[in-house]
Every structure is written in C-alpha cells, then in structure tokens.
C-alpha cells in the first residue's frame, strides 16, 4: 500500500500507462538528444501547473530539487539555503540532517533547516545571513496543515529578502490537485520540483518554473546519460492525460479518506486511538505514534 514509495498513483500495471510504454519501446528507448516527447510532456506541465513556464526533466526527486537549488544559487549569486521538509539525498540537503556522514562540513554549513508553520524561524535565518540566502525550499505540506496565510506570508518574506521561493512537490504533485499543492493552496512558488506520481512508477521528475529562472539552465550544467530516455516520458504523458480526462484526483481523495476512516475506527476499537494517529491530507497520510499511557 506504500505504492512503490508513492509513485504508483494509478495502481500497479495501469493499462493505459503500460500501453504507452509498450508503444514507445519499438520506437527507441534511449537517445543521445531530446526527443519530441519532452516537448509534448513539457507543454502539458505548463498547461496544468501554475508556476510552470519552462520545464527540465530528471529521473528522481533529488534531481529536481537539486536543480532548483542550483538555479536559485545561479540567479541570486548567493550560497545559503533554508530548508523545510525532506528534499533528497544530495549533500546540500542531507548534510543538514542526522544522516550527514560523508558530507563536508563546509557544505552543510550553508543549509539551515526550519520548522514548518514558523515564519519567525525563516526571518531569523534571513536576519542572520543578510543578502546571503539564495532560496527557501519547502514541502508545501507534509503531515501538518499550513496555518492560515502561512504559505503566502512565507513567499512575501522570502521575496522581500531577494531570495527564491521553491516548492518541493515531489509527493504533493499529482495528488493534492492536478497542478499540485500550489493549485490546492493557491500559492504559486518561483520554481517547483515534481516527481513520483508523475510517471506511475517510471523514473521521471521535473523542475518547472518562471521562464527567467529556468533560462539559467542554459548555463547551469545538469546532465545525465539517460536524459534522452523515452519510456518514462511516454508514461508521464499517459498519466497526465488520464488525470485530465478522468476523476483520478477525486478518487485519490475518496480512497484516502475511506482508508483513514477505517483505520481510525479499528484503532479506536482496540484502544489505540490516542497512541497511533493518522495525520495529513487524504492523498498522503502519515502515521503519528505516541507512547501508550500505560507503557513502561
């Protein structure tokens, strides 16, 4: 039920997605240059994601979030990054966590984690490093709901400091709404990272954003041997087309709510309602575990 760490949004072996993959296999799997499929998928993303004016593709969420950070640093000429959430395994982020073995101190000194729903913590970092913060990257929502006005205020605070406001929608994208959490909460970031559900299990991600920022990619070097792979592109096109023509997002919300209701009823029945809780929106819920009152 974890669905391949969340990318399998349409279910395993979805017939439309599988057909798109099979149809592309005979046309070629991987090329040295981009194919027309990139343009076709990019056009769809620009149509449905509020912040998207230009698009660049990767293979996993870390590709997309790291590209966003590279763009922010290139466009601002600054080095420090504020992070809020989980953003992948690359040094710039994971070095600021407890999983930082092998990451140079000089790298993670530039990364500053802040708690969710705490605008004051963001202001504090911006005040501590005036004119040095390139961006705030954040999951627009994880398990806690944003406080009223929180996301919009953050965007104003970050922009006032001359920094870039980035949404990590690797999980919320194609779950909360077709255009992601930015559509659901009506707060538009500068760039945003998407992945996971985008390909229903195929390895693909995307960094999307304002054209002036995305044009930094003309000089910011990001490359991969499998950048010209086509099966994932074909799968993502099929996923988006299905989501645009059928009530996929609505179904995800209904299914999540039904599962959560059933789980809560069973937890309550066995006296564990205060010990094991479900937090988050219906399309993406997390277990919240607490010590039992009688635990010893």
MIDOSE-1310 file (N, C-alpha, C; in nm, 2 decimals, decimal comma, always signed):
residues 296
xxxx	+0,08/-0,12/+0,00/+0,00/+0,00/+0,00/+0,08/+0,13/+0,00; +0,22/+0,11/+0,02/+0,30/+0,23/+0,01/+0,32/+0,27/-0,14; +0,28/+0,18/-0,23/+0,28/+0,20/-0,38/+0,42/+0,25/-0,43; +0,52/+0,16/-0,40/+0,65/+0,19/-0,46/+0,71/+0,31/-0,41
xxxx	+0,69/+0,35/-0,28/+0,73/+0,48/-0,22/+0,66/+0,59/-0,28; +0,53/+0,57/-0,32/+0,43/+0,67/-0,36/+0,42/+0,71/-0,51; +0,51/+0,66/-0,60/+0,49/+0,69/-0,74/+0,37/+0,62/-0,81; +0,33/+0,51/-0,75/+0,22/+0,43/-0,82/+0,09/+0,49/-0,79
xxxx	+0,06/+0,60/-0,86/-0,06/+0,68/-0,82/-0,19/+0,62/-0,89; -0,17/+0,55/-1,00/-0,29/+0,49/-1,07/-0,31/+0,34/-1,04; -0,22/+0,29/-0,96/-0,22/+0,14/-0,93/-0,12/+0,07/-1,02; -0,08/-0,04/-0,97/+0,02/-0,12/-1,05/-0,04/-0,17/-1,18
xxxx	+0,05/-0,17/-1,28/+0,01/-0,23/-1,41/-0,11/-0,16/-1,47; -0,11/-0,02/-1,46/-0,22/+0,05/-1,52/-0,22/+0,03/-1,67; -0,33/-0,01/-1,73/-0,33/-0,05/-1,88/-0,29/+0,07/-1,97; -0,34/+0,19/-1,94/-0,30/+0,30/-2,03/-0,16/+0,33/-2,03
xxxx	-0,10/+0,33/-1,91/+0,04/+0,36/-1,89/+0,13/+0,25/-1,95; +0,09/+0,13/-1,93/+0,16/+0,01/-1,98/+0,16/+0,01/-2,14; +0,04/+0,05/-2,19/+0,03/+0,06/-2,34/+0,12/+0,16/-2,39; +0,13/+0,28/-2,33/+0,21/+0,39/-2,37/+0,36/+0,34/-2,37
xxxx	+0,40/+0,27/-2,27/+0,54/+0,22/-2,26/+0,57/+0,12/-2,37; +0,47/+0,03/-2,39/+0,49/-0,07/-2,50/+0,50/-0,01/-2,63; +0,41/+0,09/-2,65/+0,41/+0,16/-2,78/+0,54/+0,23/-2,81; +0,61/+0,28/-2,71/+0,73/+0,35/-2,73/+0,86/+0,26/-2,75
xxxx	+0,85/+0,14/-2,69/+0,97/+0,05/-2,69/+1,02/+0,03/-2,84; +0,93/+0,00/-2,93/+0,97/-0,02/-3,07/+1,02/+0,10/-3,14; +0,99/+0,22/-3,08/+1,04/+0,34/-3,14/+1,18/+0,38/-3,09; +1,22/+0,32/-2,98/+1,35/+0,35/-2,92/+1,34/+0,39/-2,77
xxxx	+1,43/+0,34/-2,70/+1,43/+0,36/-2,55/+1,51/+0,48/-2,50; +1,63/+0,49/-2,55/+1,72/+0,60/-2,50/+1,80/+0,65/-2,62; +1,81/+0,79/-2,62/+1,88/+0,86/-2,73/+1,98/+0,96/-2,67; +2,07/+1,01/-2,75/+2,17/+1,10/-2,71/+2,12/+1,24/-2,70
xxxx	+2,01/+1,27/-2,76/+1,95/+1,40/-2,76/+1,80/+1,39/-2,72; +1,74/+1,50/-2,69/+1,60/+1,51/-2,65/+1,51/+1,46/-2,77; +1,40/+1,40/-2,74/+1,30/+1,37/-2,84/+1,18/+1,46/-2,83; +1,09/+1,44/-2,93/+0,97/+1,53/-2,93/+0,88/+1,50/-2,81
xxxx	+0,90/+1,38/-2,74/+0,82/+1,35/-2,62/+0,84/+1,45/-2,51; +0,97/+1,51/-2,50/+1,00/+1,61/-2,40/+0,91/+1,73/-2,42; +0,90/+1,77/-2,54/+0,82/+1,89/-2,57/+0,67/+1,86/-2,54; +0,62/+1,74/-2,58/+0,48/+1,71/-2,56/+0,45/+1,71/-2,41
xxxx	+0,54/+1,65/-2,33/+0,52/+1,65/-2,18/+0,53/+1,79/-2,12; +0,63/+1,86/-2,17/+0,65/+2,00/-2,11/+0,53/+2,08/-2,14; +0,47/+2,07/-2,26/+0,35/+2,15/-2,29/+0,24/+2,12/-2,19; +0,22/+1,99/-2,16/+0,12/+1,95/-2,06/+0,14/+2,01/-1,92
xxxx	+0,27/+2,01/-1,88/+0,30/+2,06/-1,75/+0,28/+2,21/-1,74; +0,32/+2,28/-1,84/+0,30/+2,42/-1,85/+0,15/+2,46/-1,84; +0,07/+2,37/-1,90/-0,08/+2,40/-1,90/-0,14/+2,37/-1,76; -0,09/+2,28/-1,69/-0,16/+2,24/-1,56/-0,10/+2,29/-1,44
xxxx	+0,03/+2,33/-1,44/+0,10/+2,37/-1,31/+0,11/+2,52/-1,31; +0,06/+2,59/-1,21/+0,05/+2,74/-1,21/+0,19/+2,80/-1,23; +0,29/+2,76/-1,17/+0,42/+2,83/-1,18/+0,50/+2,79/-1,30; +0,46/+2,69/-1,38/+0,54/+2,64/-1,49/+0,53/+2,72/-1,61
xxxx	+0,64/+2,78/-1,65/+0,66/+2,84/-1,78/+0,76/+2,77/-1,87; +0,86/+2,71/-1,81/+0,95/+2,62/-1,88/+0,98/+2,50/-1,79; +1,03/+2,40/-1,85/+1,05/+2,27/-1,79/+1,18/+2,20/-1,82; +1,24/+2,13/-1,72/+1,36/+2,05/-1,74/+1,33/+1,92/-1,67
xxxx	+1,37/+1,81/-1,73/+1,34/+1,67/-1,68/+1,46/+1,61/-1,61; +1,43/+1,52/-1,51/+1,53/+1,44/-1,44/+1,47/+1,30/-1,42; +1,54/+1,23/-1,34/+1,50/+1,09/-1,32/+1,44/+1,06/-1,18; +1,47/+1,14/-1,08/+1,42/+1,12/-0,95/+1,40/+1,26/-0,88
xxxx	+1,34/+1,26/-0,76/+1,31/+1,38/-0,69/+1,43/+1,46/-0,66; +1,54/+1,39/-0,62/+1,66/+1,46/-0,58/+1,72/+1,54/-0,70; +1,70/+1,48/-0,82/+1,75/+1,56/-0,94/+1,68/+1,69/-0,95; +1,54/+1,69/-0,93/+1,46/+1,81/-0,95/+1,49/+1,91/-0,84
xxxx	+1,50/+1,87/-0,71/+1,52/+1,96/-0,60/+1,66/+2,02/-0,61; +1,76/+1,94/-0,65/+1,89/+1,99/-0,66/+1,91/+2,09/-0,78; +1,83/+2,06/-0,89/+1,83/+2,16/-1,00/+1,77/+2,29/-0,95; +1,67/+2,28/-0,87/+1,61/+2,41/-0,82/+1,71/+2,49/-0,74
xxxx	+1,78/+2,42/-0,65/+1,88/+2,49/-0,57/+1,99/+2,55/-0,66; +2,04/+2,47/-0,76/+2,14/+2,52/-0,85/+2,09/+2,65/-0,92; +1,97/+2,64/-0,97/+1,91/+2,76/-1,03/+1,91/+2,88/-0,94; +1,86/+2,86/-0,82/+1,85/+2,97/-0,72/+1,98/+3,03/-0,69
xxxx	+2,08/+2,95/-0,67/+2,22/+3,00/-0,64/+2,27/+3,07/-0,76; +2,25/+3,02/-0,88/+2,30/+3,09/-1,00/+2,23/+3,22/-1,03; +2,10/+3,23/-1,00/+2,03/+3,35/-1,03/+2,05/+3,46/-0,93; +2,08/+3,42/-0,80/+2,10/+3,52/-0,70/+2,24/+3,55/-0,67
xxxx	+2,33/+3,46/-0,70/+2,47/+3,48/-0,67/+2,50/+3,45/-0,52; +2,40/+3,38/-0,45/+2,42/+3,36/-0,31/+2,43/+3,21/-0,28; +2,48/+3,17/-0,16/+2,51/+3,04/-0,13/+2,42/+2,97/-0,03; +2,36/+3,04/+0,07/+2,29/+2,98/+0,18/+2,15/+2,94/+0,14
xxxx	+2,10/+2,83/+0,19/+1,97/+2,77/+0,16/+1,89/+2,74/+0,29; +1,77/+2,78/+0,29/+1,68/+2,74/+0,40/+1,59/+2,63/+0,35; +1,58/+2,52/+0,44/+1,51/+2,40/+0,40/+1,40/+2,37/+0,50; +1,29/+2,32/+0,45/+1,17/+2,29/+0,54/+1,11/+2,16/+0,48
xxxx	+1,15/+2,05/+0,54/+1,09/+1,92/+0,49/+1,21/+1,83/+0,45; +1,17/+1,73/+0,37/+1,27/+1,63/+0,32/+1,29/+1,66/+0,17; +1,42/+1,67/+0,12/+1,44/+1,71/-0,02/+1,54/+1,62/-0,09; +1,57/+1,50/-0,04/+1,65/+1,41/-0,12/+1,78/+1,38/-0,05
xxxx	+1,87/+1,31/-0,12/+2,00/+1,26/-0,06/+2,12/+1,34/-0,09; +2,11/+1,44/-0,18/+2,23/+1,51/-0,21/+2,29/+1,59/-0,10; +2,42/+1,62/-0,11/+2,50/+1,69/+0,00/+2,43/+1,81/+0,06; +2,38/+1,90/-0,04/+2,33/+2,03/+0,01/+2,22/+2,02/+0,10
xxxx	+2,14/+1,91/+0,10/+2,03/+1,89/+0,19/+2,06/+1,79/+0,30; +2,10/+1,67/+0,27/+2,11/+1,57/+0,37/+2,23/+1,60/+0,47; +2,32/+1,68/+0,43/+2,42/+1,72/+0,52/+2,37/+1,79/+0,65; +2,25/+1,86/+0,64/+2,19/+1,93/+0,75/+2,11/+1,84/+0,83
xxxx	+2,11/+1,71/+0,81/+2,03/+1,61/+0,89/+2,12/+1,52/+0,97; +2,06/+1,43/+1,04/+2,15/+1,34/+1,11/+2,21/+1,23/+1,02; +2,17/+1,23/+0,90/+2,23/+1,13/+0,80/+2,34/+1,19/+0,72; +2,42/+1,27/+0,79/+2,52/+1,35/+0,71/+2,66/+1,29/+0,70
xxxx	+2,67/+1,16/+0,73/+2,81/+1,10/+0,72/+2,86/+1,11/+0,58; +2,98/+1,16/+0,56/+3,04/+1,17/+0,43/+3,02/+1,30/+0,36; +2,95/+1,39/+0,43/+2,92/+1,53/+0,37/+3,02/+1,63/+0,44; +3,09/+1,70/+0,36/+3,18/+1,80/+0,41/+3,11/+1,91/+0,50
xxxx	+3,18/+1,95/+0,61/+3,12/+2,05/+0,70/+3,09/+2,18/+0,62; +3,18/+2,21/+0,53/+3,16/+2,34/+0,45/+3,04/+2,34/+0,37; +2,99/+2,22/+0,33/+2,87/+2,21/+0,25/+2,75/+2,23/+0,34; +2,74/+2,15/+0,45/+2,62/+2,17/+0,53/+2,61/+2,29/+0,62
xxxx	+2,72/+2,36/+0,63/+2,72/+2,49/+0,70/+2,63/+2,59/+0,62; +2,61/+2,56/+0,49/+2,53/+2,65/+0,41/+2,38/+2,62/+0,41; +2,34/+2,52/+0,48/+2,20/+2,47/+0,48/+2,14/+2,49/+0,62; +2,02/+2,55/+0,62/+1,96/+2,59/+0,75/+1,82/+2,54/+0,76
xxxx	+1,79/+2,43/+0,83/+1,66/+2,37/+0,85/+1,57/+2,46/+0,94; +1,44/+2,48/+0,90/+1,35/+2,55/+0,99/+1,23/+2,46/+1,01; +1,15/+2,48/+1,12/+1,03/+2,40/+1,14/+0,92/+2,46/+1,05; +0,82/+2,37/+1,03/+0,70/+2,41/+0,95/+0,61/+2,50/+1,03
xxxx	+0,54/+2,59/+0,96/+0,45/+2,68/+1,03/+0,52/+2,78/+1,12; +0,64/+2,81/+1,09/+0,72/+2,90/+1,18/+0,78/+3,01/+1,09; +0,71/+3,11/+1,06/+0,77/+3,22/+0,98/+0,88/+3,29/+1,05; +0,87/+3,30/+1,18/+0,97/+3,36/+1,26/+1,11/+3,30/+1,24
xxxx	+1,11/+3,16/+1,23/+1,24/+3,09/+1,21/+1,30/+3,13/+1,08; +1,22/+3,14/+0,98/+1,27/+3,19/+0,85/+1,33/+3,33/+0,85; +1,26/+3,42/+0,92/+1,31/+3,55/+0,94/+1,44/+3,55/+1,01; +1,45/+3,47/+1,11/+1,58/+3,46/+1,19/+1,69/+3,43/+1,10
xxxx	+1,68/+3,33/+1,02/+1,79/+3,29/+0,93/+1,82/+3,40/+0,83; +1,72/+3,46/+0,77/+1,74/+3,57/+0,68/+1,81/+3,69/+0,75; +1,78/+3,71/+0,88/+1,85/+3,82/+0,95/+1,99/+3,78/+0,98; +2,01/+3,65/+1,01/+2,15/+3,61/+1,05/+2,24/+3,61/+0,93
xxxx	+2,19/+3,60/+0,81/+2,27/+3,59/+0,68/+2,21/+3,69/+0,58; +2,22/+3,82/+0,61/+2,16/+3,92/+0,52/+2,22/+3,92/+0,39; +2,14/+3,91/+0,28/+2,19/+3,92/+0,15/+2,27/+3,79/+0,11; +2,26/+3,69/+0,19/+2,34/+3,56/+0,16/+2,25/+3,44/+0,13
xxxx	+2,12/+3,45/+0,15/+2,03/+3,34/+0,13/+1,98/+3,34/-0,01; +2,00/+3,23/-0,08/+1,96/+3,21/-0,22/+1,81/+3,17/-0,23; +1,77/+3,08/-0,14/+1,63/+3,03/-0,15/+1,58/+2,97/-0,03; +1,45/+2,96/-0,02/+1,38/+2,87/+0,08/+1,32/+2,76/-0,01
xxxx	+1,35/+2,63/+0,02/+1,29/+2,52/-0,04/+1,21/+2,45/+0,06; +1,08/+2,42/+0,03/+0,99/+2,35/+0,13/+0,89/+2,26/+0,07; +0,85/+2,16/+0,15/+0,73/+2,09/+0,11/+0,61/+2,17/+0,15; +0,52/+2,21/+0,05/+0,41/+2,29/+0,09/+0,32/+2,24/+0,20
xxxx	+0,32/+2,10/+0,21/+0,26/+2,04/+0,32/+0,31/+1,90/+0,34; +0,33/+1,85/+0,46/+0,36/+1,72/+0,49/+0,25/+1,66/+0,57; +0,27/+1,64/+0,70/+0,16/+1,59/+0,78/+0,08/+1,69/+0,85; +0,13/+1,81/+0,87/+0,06/+1,92/+0,93/+0,00/+2,02/+0,83
xxxx	-0,12/+2,07/+0,86/-0,18/+2,17/+0,77/-0,11/+2,30/+0,79; -0,10/+2,37/+0,68/-0,04/+2,51/+0,69/-0,13/+2,60/+0,77; -0,08/+2,68/+0,86/-0,16/+2,78/+0,93/-0,22/+2,88/+0,83; -0,33/+2,94/+0,86/-0,39/+3,03/+0,77/-0,29/+3,14/+0,73
xxxx	-0,27/+3,16/+0,60/-0,18/+3,26/+0,55/-0,04/+3,23/+0,55; +0,00/+3,11/+0,61/+0,14/+3,08/+0,63/+0,22/+3,08/+0,50; +0,17/+3,00/+0,40/+0,25/+2,99/+0,27/+0,26/+3,12/+0,20; +0,15/+3,20/+0,20/+0,16/+3,33/+0,13/+0,25/+3,42/+0,20
xxxx	+0,25/+3,42/+0,33/+0,34/+3,51/+0,41/+0,49/+3,47/+0,39; +0,51/+3,34/+0,38/+0,65/+3,30/+0,36/+0,70/+3,35/+0,22; +0,62/+3,34/+0,12/+0,66/+3,38/-0,01/+0,69/+3,53/-0,01; +0,61/+3,61/+0,06/+0,64/+3,76/+0,08/+0,77/+3,78/+0,15
xxxx	+0,79/+3,71/+0,26/+0,92/+3,73/+0,34/+1,04/+3,69/+0,26; +1,03/+3,58/+0,19/+1,15/+3,53/+0,11/+1,17/+3,63/-0,01; +1,07/+3,67/-0,08/+1,09/+3,77/-0,19/+1,15/+3,90/-0,14; +1,10/+3,94/-0,02/+1,15/+4,07/+0,03/+1,30/+4,06/+0,06
xxxx	+1,35/+3,94/+0,09/+1,49/+3,93/+0,11/+1,57/+3,90/-0,01; +1,50/+3,91/-0,13/+1,57/+3,88/-0,26/+1,60/+3,74/-0,29; +1,53/+3,65/-0,22/+1,56/+3,51/-0,24/+1,45/+3,44/-0,32; +1,47/+3,32/-0,36/+1,38/+3,24/-0,44/+1,30/+3,15/-0,35
xxxx	+1,17/+3,14/-0,39/+1,07/+3,06/-0,31/+1,04/+2,93/-0,39; +1,08/+2,82/-0,33/+1,07/+2,69/-0,41/+0,98/+2,60/-0,34; +0,89/+2,53/-0,41/+0,81/+2,42/-0,36/+0,87/+2,29/-0,40; +0,89/+2,20/-0,30/+0,92/+2,06/-0,33/+0,79/+1,98/-0,34
xxxx	+0,74/+1,96/-0,46/+0,61/+1,89/-0,48/+0,63/+1,75/-0,53; +0,75/+1,69/-0,50/+0,77/+1,56/-0,54/+0,67/+1,46/-0,50; +0,61/+1,48/-0,38/+0,50/+1,40/-0,33/+0,36/+1,46/-0,35; +0,35/+1,59/-0,32/+0,22/+1,65/-0,33/+0,17/+1,67/-0,48
xxxx	+0,26/+1,68/-0,57/+0,23/+1,69/-0,71/+0,15/+1,57/-0,76; +0,04/+1,60/-0,84/-0,04/+1,49/-0,90/-0,11/+1,41/-0,79; -0,13/+1,47/-0,67/-0,20/+1,40/-0,56/-0,30/+1,50/-0,50; -0,25/+1,61/-0,45/-0,34/+1,71/-0,39/-0,44/+1,77/-0,50
xxxx	-0,38/+1,80/-0,61/-0,46/+1,85/-0,73/-0,37/+1,83/-0,85; -0,43/+1,84/-0,96/-0,36/+1,82/-1,09/-0,24/+1,91/-1,10; -0,26/+2,03/-1,05/-0,15/+2,13/-1,05/-0,07/+2,13/-0,93; -0,08/+2,03/-0,84/-0,01/+2,02/-0,72/-0,06/+2,10/-0,60
xxxx	+0,01/+2,10/-0,49/-0,03/+2,18/-0,38/-0,04/+2,33/-0,40; +0,04/+2,38/-0,50/+0,03/+2,52/-0,53/-0,10/+2,56/-0,59; -0,16/+2,46/-0,66/-0,30/+2,49/-0,71/-0,40/+2,47/-0,59; -0,38/+2,37/-0,51/-0,47/+2,34/-0,40/-0,47/+2,46/-0,30
xxxx	-0,36/+2,51/-0,26/-0,35/+2,62/-0,16/-0,35/+2,75/-0,23; -0,34/+2,76/-0,36/-0,34/+2,89/-0,43/-0,23/+2,98/-0,39; -0,11/+2,92/-0,38/+0,01/+2,99/-0,35/+0,12/+2,95/-0,45; +0,16/+3,04/-0,54/+0,25/+3,00/-0,65/+0,39/+3,03/-0,62
xxxx	+0,48/+2,92/-0,62/+0,62/+2,94/-0,60/+0,69/+3,00/-0,73; +0,82/+3,01/-0,71/+0,90/+3,06/-0,83/+0,93/+2,93/-0,92; +1,02/+2,84/-0,87/+1,02/+2,71/-0,94/+0,96/+2,61/-0,84; +0,94/+2,49/-0,90/+0,89/+2,38/-0,82/+0,94/+2,25/-0,87
xxxx	+0,96/+2,15/-0,78/+1,01/+2,02/-0,82/+0,90/+1,92/-0,81; +0,88/+1,84/-0,92/+0,78/+1,73/-0,93/+0,85/+1,60/-0,96; +0,78/+1,49/-0,92/+0,83/+1,36/-0,94/+0,73/+1,25/-0,90; +0,78/+1,14/-0,86/+0,70/+1,03/-0,81/+0,58/+1,00/-0,89
xxxx	+0,46/+1,05/-0,85/+0,33/+1,01/-0,92/+0,33/+1,05/-1,07; +0,42/+1,13/-1,11/+0,43/+1,18/-1,25/+0,44/+1,07/-1,35; +0,50/+0,96/-1,31/+0,52/+0,85/-1,41/+0,46/+0,72/-1,37; +0,38/+0,72/-1,26/+0,32/+0,59/-1,22/+0,42/+0,48/-1,20
xxxx	+0,53/+0,51/-1,15/+0,63/+0,41/-1,12/+0,76/+0,41/-1,21; +0,75/+0,48/-1,32/+0,86/+0,50/-1,41/+0,95/+0,61/-1,35; +1,08/+0,60/-1,37/+1,17/+0,70/-1,31/+1,17/+0,84/-1,39; +1,10/+0,94/-1,34/+1,10/+1,07/-1,40/+1,07/+1,17/-1,30
xxxx	+1,13/+1,29/-1,32/+1,10/+1,41/-1,24/+1,11/+1,53/-1,33; +1,07/+1,64/-1,27/+1,08/+1,77/-1,35/+1,10/+1,89/-1,25; +1,18/+1,98/-1,30/+1,19/+2,11/-1,24/+1,11/+2,21/-1,33; +1,02/+2,28/-1,28/+0,94/+2,37/-1,36/+0,94/+2,51/-1,29
xxxx	+0,92/+2,61/-1,37/+0,92/+2,74/-1,30/+0,91/+2,86/-1,40; +0,93/+2,98/-1,34/+0,93/+3,10/-1,42/+1,04/+3,10/-1,53; +1,01/+3,15/-1,64/+1,10/+3,14/-1,76/+1,23/+3,21/-1,73; +1,23/+3,32/-1,66/+1,36/+3,39/-1,63/+1,45/+3,31/-1,55
xxxx	+1,39/+3,24/-1,45/+1,48/+3,15/-1,37/+1,52/+3,02/-1,45; +1,43/+2,96/-1,52/+1,46/+2,84/-1,59/+1,56/+2,86/-1,70; +1,57/+2,98/-1,75/+1,67/+3,01/-1,85/+1,82/+3,00/-1,80; +1,83/+3,00/-1,67/+1,96/+2,98/-1,61/+2,01/+2,84/-1,65
xxxx	+1,92/+2,75/-1,68/+1,96/+2,62/-1,72/+2,04/+2,61/-1,85; +2,04/+2,73/-1,93/+2,13/+2,73/-2,05/+2,28/+2,73/-2,01; +2,31/+2,78/-1,89/+2,45/+2,78/-1,84/+2,47/+2,69/-1,72; +2,37/+2,67/-1,64/+2,38/+2,58/-1,53/+2,39/+2,43/-1,59
xxxx	+2,50/+2,36/-1,56/+2,52/+2,23/-1,62/+2,46/+2,12/-1,54; +2,36/+2,06/-1,60/+2,29/+1,94/-1,54/+2,28/+1,84/-1,65; +2,34/+1,72/-1,64/+2,34/+1,63/-1,75/+2,33/+1,48/-1,69; +2,29/+1,39/-1,78/+2,28/+1,25/-1,74/+2,28/+1,16/-1,86
xxxx	+2,34/+1,05/-1,85/+2,34/+0,95/-1,97/+2,20/+0,92/-2,01; +2,11/+0,91/-1,92/+1,97/+0,86/-1,96/+1,88/+0,98/-1,97; +1,93/+1,10/-1,99/+1,85/+1,22/-2,01/+1,76/+1,20/-2,14; +1,80/+1,12/-2,23/+1,72/+1,10/-2,35/+1,64/+0,98/-2,35
xxxx	+1,61/+0,92/-2,23/+1,53/+0,80/-2,22/+1,38/+0,84/-2,25; +1,31/+0,75/-2,31/+1,18/+0,79/-2,36/+1,06/+0,72/-2,29; +1,08/+0,60/-2,24/+0,97/+0,53/-2,18/+0,91/+0,60/-2,07; +0,99/+0,67/-1,98/+0,93/+0,75/-1,87/+0,85/+0,86/-1,92
xxxx	+0,90/+0,93/-2,03/+0,82/+1,04/-2,08/+0,69/+0,99/-2,14; +0,69/+0,88/-2,21/+0,56/+0,83/-2,26/+0,47/+0,79/-2,15; +0,52/+0,74/-2,04/+0,44/+0,70/-1,92/+0,38/+0,83/-1,86; +0,46/+0,93/-1,84/+0,41/+1,05/-1,78/+0,30/+1,12/-1,86
xxxx	+0,32/+1,12/-1,99/+0,21/+1,18/-2,08/+0,08/+1,10/-2,06; +0,09/+0,97/-2,05/-0,03/+0,89/-2,03/-0,09/+0,91/-1,90; -0,01/+0,93/-1,79/-0,06/+0,96/-1,66/-0,14/+1,09/-1,66; -0,08/+1,20/-1,72/-0,14/+1,33/-1,72/-0,27/+1,33/-1,80
xxxx	-0,26/+1,26/-1,92/-0,38/+1,26/-2,00/-0,50/+1,19/-1,93; -0,46/+1,08/-1,86/-0,57/+1,01/-1,78/-0,62/+1,10/-1,67; -0,53/+1,17/-1,60/-0,58/+1,26/-1,49/-0,66/+1,38/-1,54; -0,64/+1,42/-1,66/-0,71/+1,53/-1,72/-0,85/+1,49/-1,77
xxxx	-0,87/+1,36/-1,80/-0,99/+1,32/-1,86/-1,08/+1,24/-1,77; -1,02/+1,19/-1,66/-1,09/+1,11/-1,56/-1,08/+1,17/-1,42; -1,16/+1,12/-1,33/-1,16/+1,18/-1,19/-1,06/+1,11/-1,10; -0,94/+1,11/-1,15/-0,83/+1,04/-1,07/-0,80/+1,11/-0,94
xxxx	-0,78/+1,24/-0,94/-0,75/+1,32/-0,82/-0,87/+1,30/-0,72; -0,99/+1,31/-0,76/-1,10/+1,29/-0,67/-1,10/+1,15/-0,61; -1,07/+1,05/-0,69/-1,06/+0,92/-0,65/-0,96/+0,90/-0,54; -0,84/+0,96/-0,56/-0,73/+0,95/-0,46/-0,78/+1,01/-0,32
xxxx	-0,85/+1,12/-0,33/-0,90/+1,18/-0,20/-1,01/+1,09/-0,14; -1,10/+1,04/-0,22/-1,20/+0,95/-0,16/-1,14/+0,82/-0,10; -1,04/+0,76/-0,17/-0,98/+0,64/-0,12/-0,91/+0,67/+0,00; -0,83/+0,78/+0,01/-0,75/+0,81/+0,13/-0,84/+0,83/+0,25
xxxx	-0,95/+0,90/+0,23/-1,05/+0,93/+0,33/-1,11/+0,80/+0,38; -1,14/+0,71/+0,29/-1,21/+0,58/+0,33/-1,11/+0,50/+0,41; -0,99/+0,49/+0,37/-0,89/+0,41/+0,44/-0,86/+0,47/+0,58; -0,85/+0,60/+0,58/-0,82/+0,67/+0,71/-0,94/+0,65/+0,81
xxxx	-1,06/+0,66/+0,76/-1,18/+0,64/+0,85/-1,18/+0,49/+0,90; -1,15/+0,40/+0,81/-1,15/+0,26/+0,86/-1,04/+0,23/+0,96; -0,92/+0,29/+0,93/-0,81/+0,27/+1,03/-0,84/+0,33/+1,16; -0,90/+0,45/+1,16/-0,93/+0,52/+1,29/-1,03/+0,44/+1,37
xxxx	-1,13/+0,39/+1,30/-1,23/+0,31/+1,37/-1,17/+0,19/+1,43; -1,08/+0,12/+1,36/-1,02/+0,00/+1,42/-0,92/+0,03/+1,53; -0,85/+0,14/+1,52/-0,76/+0,18/+1,63/-0,84/+0,22/+1,75; -0,95/+0,29/+1,73/-1,04/+0,32/+1,85/-1,09/+0,20/+1,91
xxxx	-1,13/+0,10/+1,83/-1,19/-0,02/+1,88/-1,10/-0,10/+1,97; -0,97/-0,09/+1,95/-0,87/-0,17/+2,03/-0,80/-0,08/+2,13; -0,85/+0,04/+2,15/-0,80/+0,13/+2,25/-0,67/+0,20/+2,21; -0,64/+0,21/+2,08/-0,51/+0,27/+2,04/-0,53/+0,40/+1,97
xxxx	-0,65/+0,46/+1,98/-0,68/+0,59/+1,91/-0,59/+0,70/+1,96; -0,54/+0,70/+2,08/-0,45/+0,81/+2,13/-0,30/+0,77/+2,11; -0,28/+0,65/+2,07/-0,14/+0,61/+2,05/-0,09/+0,61/+1,91; -0,18/+0,57/+1,82/-0,15/+0,57/+1,67/-0,25/+0,66/+1,60
xxxx	-0,20/+0,77/+1,55/-0,29/+0,86/+1,48/-0,25/+0,87/+1,33; -0,34/+0,92/+1,25/-0,31/+0,95/+1,11/-0,31/+1,10/+1,09; -0,21/+1,15/+1,03/-0,20/+1,30/+1,01/-0,18/+1,33/+0,86; -0,23/+1,44/+0,81/-0,21/+1,48/+0,68/-0,34/+1,48/+0,60
xxxx	-0,33/+1,52/+0,47/-0,44/+1,52/+0,38/-0,47/+1,38/+0,33; -0,59/+1,35/+0,29/-0,63/+1,22/+0,25/-0,54/+1,16/+0,14; -0,49/+1,24/+0,04/-0,40/+1,18/-0,06/-0,26/+1,13/-0,01; -0,22/+1,18/+0,11/-0,09/+1,14/+0,16/-0,09/+1,16/+0,31
xxxx	-0,12/+1,05/+0,38/-0,12/+1,05/+0,53/+0,00/+0,97/+0,58; +0,03/+1,02/+0,71/+0,15/+0,96/+0,77/+0,10/+0,91/+0,91; +0,17/+0,80/+0,96/+0,14/+0,76/+1,10/+0,21/+0,84/+1,20; +0,14/+0,88/+1,30/+0,19/+0,96/+1,41/+0,18/+0,87/+1,54
xxxx	+0,29/+0,83/+1,59/+0,30/+0,73/+1,70/+0,33/+0,80/+1,83; +0,26/+0,77/+1,94/+0,28/+0,82/+2,07/+0,29/+0,71/+2,17; +0,36/+0,73/+2,28/+0,37/+0,64/+2,39/+0,23/+0,61/+2,44; +0,21/+0,48/+2,47/+0,08/+0,44/+2,53/+0,08/+0,49/+2,68
xxxx	-0,04/+0,53/+2,73/-0,05/+0,58/+2,87/+0,00/+0,48/+2,97; -0,01/+0,35/+2,94/+0,03/+0,25/+3,04/+0,17/+0,19/+3,00; +0,24/+0,25/+2,91/+0,37/+0,19/+2,87/+0,47/+0,21/+2,98; +0,56/+0,11/+2,99/+0,66/+0,12/+3,09/+0,80/+0,09/+3,03
